[in-house]
């Protein structure tokens, strides 16, 4: 039986990462996309521009966290660089040096 580190590496190679983003609404047609994205999203942006507190009700802001790292201190591994920090399932963004 493979050890945990070997399994984690195999899983990352197989799936190209461990997290994915899925739409909350069905997008099957151009019309569906136009409502979910553009130009439909303009109405959401305009509403938030008028009342900033709507961002919590109309977007994922209420349940989203961004982790920003330059890769100098990731999971106790030391300075592994921004590319290597991307393998952490908690890394959402990175800064290139």
VMD Tcl script that builds the backbone (N, CA, C; Angstrom):
set m [mol new atoms 291]
animate dup $m
set s [atomselect $m all]
$s set {name element resname resid chain x y z} {
  {N N UNK 1 A 0.842 -1.190 0.000}
  {CA C UNK 1 A 0.000 0.000 0.000}
  {C C UNK 1 A 0.885 1.251 0.000}
  {N N UNK 2 A 0.523 2.194 -0.838}
  {CA C UNK 2 A 1.309 3.419 -0.936}
  {C C UNK 2 A 1.171 4.265 0.323}
  {N N UNK 3 A 2.224 5.003 0.613}
  {CA C UNK 3 A 2.147 5.902 1.762}
  {C C UNK 3 A 1.340 7.148 1.400}
  {N N UNK 4 A 1.006 7.951 2.394}
  {CA C UNK 4 A 0.181 9.143 2.185}
  {C C UNK 4 A 0.809 10.126 1.208}
  {N N UNK 5 A 2.121 10.331 1.306}
  {CA C UNK 5 A 2.781 11.290 0.424}
  {C C UNK 5 A 2.717 10.820 -1.026}
  {N N UNK 6 A 2.918 9.534 -1.245}
  {CA C UNK 6 A 2.829 8.984 -2.596}
  {C C UNK 6 A 1.420 9.093 -3.147}
  {N N UNK 7 A 0.434 8.812 -2.319}
  {CA C UNK 7 A -0.966 8.924 -2.744}
  {C C UNK 7 A -1.341 10.370 -3.056}
  {N N UNK 8 A -0.865 11.300 -2.232}
  {CA C UNK 8 A -1.162 12.720 -2.461}
  {C C UNK 8 A -0.556 13.184 -3.780}
  {N N UNK 9 A 0.667 12.756 -4.078}
  {CA C UNK 9 A 1.331 13.125 -5.325}
  {C C UNK 9 A 0.604 12.519 -6.524}
  {N N UNK 10 A 0.207 11.262 -6.403}
  {CA C UNK 10 A -0.540 10.594 -7.474}
  {C C UNK 10 A -1.890 11.282 -7.723}
  {N N UNK 11 A -2.570 11.646 -6.651}
  {CA C UNK 11 A -3.857 12.329 -6.766}
  {C C UNK 11 A -3.701 13.692 -7.452}
  {N N UNK 12 A -2.669 14.434 -7.082}
  {CA C UNK 12 A -2.433 15.742 -7.694}
  {C C UNK 12 A -2.127 15.586 -9.179}
  {N N UNK 13 A -1.363 14.564 -9.539}
  {CA C UNK 13 A -1.018 14.326 -10.942}
  {C C UNK 13 A -2.247 13.907 -11.746}
  {N N UNK 14 A -3.063 13.059 -11.175}
  {CA C UNK 14 A -4.258 12.566 -11.860}
  {C C UNK 14 A -5.274 13.665 -12.109}
  {N N UNK 15 A -5.509 14.487 -11.099}
  {CA C UNK 15 A -6.574 15.488 -11.185}
  {C C UNK 15 A -6.089 16.895 -11.511}
  {N N UNK 16 A -4.782 17.127 -11.552}
  {CA C UNK 16 A -4.275 18.465 -11.833}
  {C C UNK 16 A -4.668 19.461 -10.761}
  {N N UNK 17 A -4.616 19.045 -9.520}
  {CA C UNK 17 A -5.045 19.864 -8.393}
  {C C UNK 17 A -6.161 19.133 -7.665}
  {N N UNK 18 A -6.689 19.746 -6.638}
  {CA C UNK 18 A -7.673 19.054 -5.809}
  {C C UNK 18 A -8.998 19.778 -5.647}
  {N N UNK 19 A -9.045 21.026 -6.065}
  {CA C UNK 19 A -10.272 21.798 -5.957}
  {C C UNK 19 A -10.725 22.241 -7.340}
  {N N UNK 20 A -12.014 22.449 -7.497}
  {CA C UNK 20 A -12.539 22.994 -8.739}
  {C C UNK 20 A -13.679 23.945 -8.431}
  {N N UNK 21 A -14.000 24.773 -9.384}
  {CA C UNK 21 A -15.088 25.722 -9.230}
  {C C UNK 21 A -16.238 25.263 -10.106}
  {N N UNK 22 A -17.398 25.162 -9.528}
  {CA C UNK 22 A -18.596 24.733 -10.238}
  {C C UNK 22 A -19.627 25.853 -10.192}
  {N N UNK 23 A -20.343 26.092 -11.286}
  {CA C UNK 23 A -21.396 27.107 -11.241}
  {C C UNK 23 A -22.556 26.645 -10.354}
  {N N UNK 24 A -23.204 27.588 -9.711}
  {CA C UNK 24 A -24.365 27.279 -8.879}
  {C C UNK 24 A -25.648 27.216 -9.692}
  {N N UNK 25 A -25.600 27.742 -10.907}
  {CA C UNK 25 A -26.773 27.722 -11.788}
  {C C UNK 25 A -26.421 26.964 -13.067}
  {N N UNK 26 A -27.406 26.363 -13.688}
  {CA C UNK 26 A -27.180 25.663 -14.944}
  {C C UNK 26 A -26.855 26.658 -16.048}
  {N N UNK 27 A -25.820 26.364 -16.798}
  {CA C UNK 27 A -25.447 27.188 -17.948}
  {C C UNK 27 A -25.347 26.249 -19.142}
  {N N UNK 28 A -26.465 26.167 -19.868}
  {CA C UNK 28 A -26.536 25.255 -21.003}
  {C C UNK 28 A -26.637 25.973 -22.342}
  {N N UNK 29 A -27.048 27.218 -22.299}
  {CA C UNK 29 A -27.245 27.962 -23.544}
  {C C UNK 29 A -26.546 29.321 -23.463}
  {N N UNK 30 A -26.455 29.975 -24.617}
  {CA C UNK 30 A -25.900 31.333 -24.639}
  {C C UNK 30 A -26.734 32.272 -23.779}
  {N N UNK 31 A -28.048 32.077 -23.813}
  {CA C UNK 31 A -28.945 32.900 -23.001}
  {C C UNK 31 A -28.649 32.722 -21.514}
  {N N UNK 32 A -28.474 31.470 -21.078}
  {CA C UNK 32 A -28.132 31.208 -19.675}
  {C C UNK 32 A -26.827 31.916 -19.301}
  {N N UNK 33 A -25.841 31.835 -20.177}
  {CA C UNK 33 A -24.554 32.471 -19.925}
  {C C UNK 33 A -24.694 33.989 -19.859}
  {N N UNK 34 A -25.532 34.547 -20.713}
  {CA C UNK 34 A -25.697 36.001 -20.719}
  {C C UNK 34 A -26.355 36.515 -19.441}
  {N N UNK 35 A -27.136 35.678 -18.798}
  {CA C UNK 35 A -27.745 36.066 -17.518}
  {C C UNK 35 A -26.733 35.914 -16.381}
  {N N UNK 36 A -26.009 34.784 -16.396}
  {CA C UNK 36 A -25.044 34.515 -15.324}
  {C C UNK 36 A -23.799 35.380 -15.434}
  {N N UNK 37 A -23.381 35.677 -16.652}
  {CA C UNK 37 A -22.149 36.435 -16.839}
  {C C UNK 37 A -22.470 37.772 -17.489}
  {N N UNK 38 A -22.009 38.002 -18.679}
  {CA C UNK 38 A -22.231 39.311 -19.281}
  {C C UNK 38 A -23.266 39.228 -20.385}
  {N N UNK 39 A -24.200 40.118 -20.484}
  {CA C UNK 39 A -24.294 41.414 -19.811}
  {C C UNK 39 A -25.021 41.366 -18.470}
  {N N UNK 40 A -25.571 40.211 -18.097}
  {CA C UNK 40 A -26.353 40.127 -16.863}
  {C C UNK 40 A -25.634 40.569 -15.611}
  {N N UNK 41 A -24.341 40.259 -15.524}
  {CA C UNK 41 A -23.581 40.615 -14.327}
  {C C UNK 41 A -23.484 42.130 -14.142}
  {N N UNK 42 A -23.682 42.883 -15.210}
  {CA C UNK 42 A -23.630 44.347 -15.101}
  {C C UNK 42 A -24.687 44.872 -14.143}
  {N N UNK 43 A -25.849 44.220 -14.107}
  {CA C UNK 43 A -26.894 44.682 -13.184}
  {C C UNK 43 A -26.469 44.457 -11.737}
  {N N UNK 44 A -25.765 43.351 -11.491}
  {CA C UNK 44 A -25.265 43.072 -10.139}
  {C C UNK 44 A -24.186 44.094 -9.778}
  {N N UNK 45 A -23.243 44.331 -10.691}
  {CA C UNK 45 A -22.170 45.301 -10.448}
  {C C UNK 45 A -22.729 46.700 -10.195}
  {N N UNK 46 A -23.716 47.084 -10.971}
  {CA C UNK 46 A -24.326 48.402 -10.809}
  {C C UNK 46 A -25.019 48.535 -9.463}
  {N N UNK 47 A -25.720 47.480 -9.049}
  {CA C UNK 47 A -26.409 47.513 -7.756}
  {C C UNK 47 A -25.404 47.652 -6.616}
  {N N UNK 48 A -24.289 46.913 -6.704}
  {CA C UNK 48 A -23.262 46.982 -5.661}
  {C C UNK 48 A -22.580 48.344 -5.662}
  {N N UNK 49 A -22.381 48.926 -6.842}
  {CA C UNK 49 A -21.774 50.256 -6.926}
  {C C UNK 49 A -22.620 51.281 -6.183}
  {N N UNK 50 A -23.938 51.122 -6.229}
  {CA C UNK 50 A -24.845 52.042 -5.536}
  {C C UNK 50 A -24.919 51.766 -4.046}
  {N N UNK 51 A -24.801 50.480 -3.662}
  {CA C UNK 51 A -24.892 50.096 -2.250}
  {C C UNK 51 A -23.897 48.973 -1.987}
  {N N UNK 52 A -22.717 49.330 -1.474}
  {CA C UNK 52 A -21.615 48.386 -1.270}
  {C C UNK 52 A -21.986 47.208 -0.373}
  {N N UNK 53 A -22.935 47.398 0.542}
  {CA C UNK 53 A -23.313 46.299 1.436}
  {C C UNK 53 A -23.975 45.145 0.693}
  {N N UNK 54 A -24.471 45.396 -0.516}
  {CA C UNK 54 A -25.087 44.325 -1.307}
  {C C UNK 54 A -24.074 43.278 -1.766}
  {N N UNK 55 A -22.795 43.593 -1.703}
  {CA C UNK 55 A -21.761 42.638 -2.118}
  {C C UNK 55 A -21.875 41.329 -1.345}
  {N N UNK 56 A -22.268 41.408 -0.090}
  {CA C UNK 56 A -22.405 40.197 0.728}
  {C C UNK 56 A -23.622 39.372 0.327}
  {N N UNK 57 A -24.644 39.994 -0.199}
  {CA C UNK 57 A -25.854 39.283 -0.597}
  {C C UNK 57 A -25.824 38.810 -2.047}
  {N N UNK 58 A -25.117 39.541 -2.900}
  {CA C UNK 58 A -25.178 39.257 -4.340}
  {C C UNK 58 A -23.949 38.549 -4.898}
  {N N UNK 59 A -22.932 38.336 -4.074}
  {CA C UNK 59 A -21.710 37.685 -4.538}
  {C C UNK 59 A -21.281 36.611 -3.535}
  {N N UNK 60 A -20.152 35.979 -3.805}
  {CA C UNK 60 A -19.621 34.966 -2.885}
  {C C UNK 60 A -18.776 35.571 -1.769}
  {N N UNK 61 A -18.783 36.883 -1.647}
  {CA C UNK 61 A -17.958 37.566 -0.637}
  {C C UNK 61 A -18.206 37.032 0.775}
  {N N UNK 62 A -19.427 36.632 1.075}
  {CA C UNK 62 A -19.750 36.174 2.425}
  {C C UNK 62 A -19.075 34.850 2.791}
  {N N UNK 63 A -18.641 34.082 1.786}
  {CA C UNK 63 A -18.034 32.789 2.095}
  {C C UNK 63 A -16.772 32.520 1.267}
  {N N UNK 64 A -16.002 33.562 0.993}
  {CA C UNK 64 A -14.791 33.428 0.209}
  {C C UNK 64 A -13.600 33.960 0.987}
  {N N UNK 65 A -12.500 33.240 0.898}
  {CA C UNK 65 A -11.257 33.655 1.529}
  {C C UNK 65 A -10.160 33.572 0.474}
  {N N UNK 66 A -9.311 34.550 0.406}
  {CA C UNK 66 A -8.153 34.511 -0.491}
  {C C UNK 66 A -6.898 34.358 0.349}
  {N N UNK 67 A -6.069 33.408 -0.024}
  {CA C UNK 67 A -4.780 33.212 0.621}
  {C C UNK 67 A -3.734 33.648 -0.393}
  {N N UNK 68 A -2.960 34.657 -0.043}
  {CA C UNK 68 A -1.966 35.197 -0.967}
  {C C UNK 68 A -0.586 34.916 -0.397}
  {N N UNK 69 A 0.252 34.299 -1.204}
  {CA C UNK 69 A 1.578 33.920 -0.727}
  {C C UNK 69 A 2.629 34.150 -1.795}
  {N N UNK 70 A 3.817 34.548 -1.369}
  {CA C UNK 70 A 4.938 34.627 -2.302}
  {C C UNK 70 A 5.766 33.347 -2.231}
  {N N UNK 71 A 5.299 32.387 -1.437}
  {CA C UNK 71 A 5.946 31.084 -1.356}
  {C C UNK 71 A 7.083 31.002 -0.360}
  {N N UNK 72 A 7.271 32.017 0.481}
  {CA C UNK 72 A 8.404 31.997 1.410}
  {C C UNK 72 A 8.136 31.211 2.690}
  {N N UNK 73 A 6.881 30.898 2.988}
  {CA C UNK 73 A 6.581 30.135 4.201}
  {C C UNK 73 A 5.295 29.346 3.981}
  {N N UNK 74 A 5.416 28.186 3.357}
  {CA C UNK 74 A 4.248 27.378 3.019}
  {C C UNK 74 A 4.291 26.049 3.761}
  {N N UNK 75 A 3.298 25.798 4.585}
  {CA C UNK 75 A 3.143 24.525 5.285}
  {C C UNK 75 A 4.392 24.079 6.037}
  {N N UNK 76 A 5.160 25.033 6.536}
  {CA C UNK 76 A 6.373 24.705 7.275}
  {C C UNK 76 A 7.510 24.201 6.407}
  {N N UNK 77 A 7.422 24.368 5.098}
  {CA C UNK 77 A 8.459 23.877 4.189}
  {C C UNK 77 A 9.525 24.920 3.891}
  {N N UNK 78 A 9.356 26.137 4.371}
  {CA C UNK 78 A 10.322 27.192 4.113}
  {C C UNK 78 A 10.051 27.884 2.789}
  {N N UNK 79 A 11.088 28.459 2.202}
  {CA C UNK 79 A 10.969 29.224 0.955}
  {C C UNK 79 A 10.951 28.263 -0.228}
  {N N UNK 80 A 9.750 27.862 -0.662}
  {CA C UNK 80 A 9.624 26.922 -1.783}
  {C C UNK 80 A 9.197 27.617 -3.070}
  {N N UNK 81 A 8.950 28.912 -3.016}
  {CA C UNK 81 A 8.587 29.674 -4.209}
  {C C UNK 81 A 7.098 29.647 -4.509}
  {N N UNK 82 A 6.627 30.639 -5.295}
  {CA C UNK 82 A 5.192 30.759 -5.560}
  {C C UNK 82 A 4.621 29.596 -6.379}
  {N N UNK 83 A 5.409 29.030 -7.292}
  {CA C UNK 83 A 4.888 27.920 -8.104}
  {C C UNK 83 A 4.585 26.702 -7.236}
  {N N UNK 84 A 5.497 26.365 -6.330}
  {CA C UNK 84 A 5.303 25.199 -5.460}
  {C C UNK 84 A 4.181 25.428 -4.453}
  {N N UNK 85 A 3.948 26.683 -4.081}
  {CA C UNK 85 A 2.886 26.962 -3.108}
  {C C UNK 85 A 1.508 26.699 -3.699}
  {N N UNK 86 A 1.399 26.639 -5.020}
  {CA C UNK 86 A 0.115 26.386 -5.673}
  {C C UNK 86 A -0.432 25.000 -5.381}
  {N N UNK 87 A 0.422 24.059 -4.986}
  {CA C UNK 87 A -0.051 22.703 -4.723}
  {C C UNK 87 A -0.839 22.601 -3.432}
  {N N UNK 88 A -0.710 23.602 -2.563}
  {CA C UNK 88 A -1.485 23.603 -1.334}
  {C C UNK 88 A -2.946 23.854 -1.684}
  {N N UNK 89 A -3.870 22.984 -1.209}
  {CA C UNK 89 A -5.281 23.187 -1.548}
  {C C UNK 89 A -5.833 24.492 -0.995}
  {N N UNK 90 A -5.092 25.153 -0.124}
  {CA C UNK 90 A -5.564 26.402 0.446}
  {C C UNK 90 A -5.031 27.611 -0.293}
  {N N UNK 91 A -4.165 27.395 -1.287}
  {CA C UNK 91 A -3.619 28.504 -2.062}
  {C C UNK 91 A -4.593 28.894 -3.149}
  {N N UNK 92 A -5.133 30.073 -3.050}
  {CA C UNK 92 A -6.088 30.563 -4.042}
  {C C UNK 92 A -5.417 31.479 -5.029}
  {N N UNK 93 A -4.436 32.203 -4.595}
  {CA C UNK 93 A -3.741 33.183 -5.426}
  {C C UNK 93 A -2.266 33.118 -5.080}
  {N N UNK 94 A -1.443 33.632 -5.973}
  {CA C UNK 94 A -0.036 33.768 -5.641}
  {C C UNK 94 A 0.526 35.013 -6.292}
  {N N UNK 95 A 1.604 35.461 -5.742}
  {CA C UNK 95 A 2.303 36.632 -6.278}
  {C C UNK 95 A 3.583 36.143 -6.923}
  {N N UNK 96 A 3.804 36.500 -8.163}
  {CA C UNK 96 A 5.072 36.163 -8.802}
  {C C UNK 96 A 6.156 37.077 -8.280}
  {N N UNK 97 A 7.313 36.542 -8.088}
  {CA C UNK 97 A 8.432 37.347 -7.582}
  {C C UNK 97 A 8.966 38.227 -8.664}
}
mol reanalyze $m
mol bondsrecalc $m
mol representation Tube
mol addrep $m
